[in-house]
Amino acid sequence: MNLQKELTLPCGAKLSNRIAKSAMSENMSPKHHGPTTSLIHAYERWANGGAGLILTGNIMIDGRAIAEPGNVLVEDKSDFELLKKWANVVKDTGLHLWPQINHPGRQAIGVINQEVVAPSSIMTKVKGMSAFFKQPRALTEDEIWNIIHRFANTATILKEAGFTGVQIHGAHGYLISQFLSPLVNHRKDQWGGSFENRARFVLEVYRAIREKVGKNFPVGIKINSADFQRGGFTEDESIEVVKLLGAEGMDLIEVSGGTYERPIMLGADIKKSTKEREAYFLDYVKKARKFLNTPLMLTGGFRTVATMENALVEGALDIVGIARPFAVYPDIPNRIFEGKLTHLDSARPKTGIKALDSSGFVDIKWHEIQIHRLGAGKSPKPNLSAYSTLSYNLSLMFKKLMLGRSFKRSI
């Protein structure tokens, strides 16, 4: 089975198989944004599931820029012992655990951040949810360099804690994605305007990290195939970015697509024929493969083992990324390798409220609850309704945002 084959990355590190648990938002951190034992328990479940690569949800690099109330923050060593315990879940397994490091830019929830920054002062507008965001302030030159160094600082701390690599989040409309998009980046200096200027930020982030962690430590990135917004980051520009990153020595490029404003990554607005074919961004990956030998990982839409195998056989990609199904089936790889699983059911809980359902909010929060159950030592609850999800998360958000303290409730 091709899914069971080992893969050697450009830095020399080896992945034991071709299945990766892609990043999902866990939102399990308390008010101070440190990791928790429940979060670590969830990753223990995944570590026992057999994925060659396990990617964490968003880890913030700057305490002044938190995407969501429950995000983990790593900007110093204040939670270093818990970070070491988290990294230790893959010890002696032969598996990799890479934290996904990120700055949200304008896609930070407004009420939990004193101010929001972005390449330019252009607000995030999500239908039915724009009230969660605030007008961002354009970053200064010094602030841009400070954020670049913060990416490198966080990566260094995580390496010292024992994680086996890091992934830069450069997709889904977060800060790196914002710099790349001419729709959001209206700067007139060296960080905006031409494609070369808009791509400068992501290249400098990678270079700063590589300088700190060394040539033998895996560094990957998640990048958009496109923003799928008129006037935004295009597929042709994305191909050029991955060519630049490949030439710089990036170890693994994960392909996704979309932003909060156009959540293609959640299956929103995906054509029926594409969903049935699976692998939402496969055509893009095939194009990218013609220009680079850097290992490619594709996440989005894989639901049958046959499609996963065929994608690897075709040679367009090297790693199959799976995200949401891991919240319900934490041992997907083991089940596949043992011949017990050939198809992954895709839960799509809906409220019937179009604005909510199209935003992906309920879908994300439904899967977060399943992750919380894993962290609590419980089994996933596939029959959980959309309205139960909404009720739980609204009450949780109210407690965290308005009362400023962690809140626990039976899930």
Secondary structure, DSSP 4 states (H G I P E B T S, - for coil): -GGG--EE-TTS-EESSSEEE---------TT----HHHHHHHHHHHTTT-SEEEEEEEES-TT--SSTT-EE-SSSTTHHHHHHHHGGGTTTT-EEEEEEE--GGGS-GGGSS--EESSS-----TTTGGG--PPEEPPHHHHHHHHHHHHHHHHHHHHHT-S-EEEEE-TTSHHHHHH-TTT----STTSSSHHHHHHHHHHHHHHHHHHH-TTS-EEEEEES---STTS--HHHHHHHHHHHHHHT-SEEEEE---SSS-GGGTTT--HHHHHH--TTHHHHHHHHTT--S-EEEES---BHHHHHHHHHHTS-SEEEE-THHHH-TTHHHHHHTT--SB--------S-HHHHHHTHHHHHHHHHHHHHHHTTPPP-TT--HHHHHHHHHHHHHHHHHS-S------
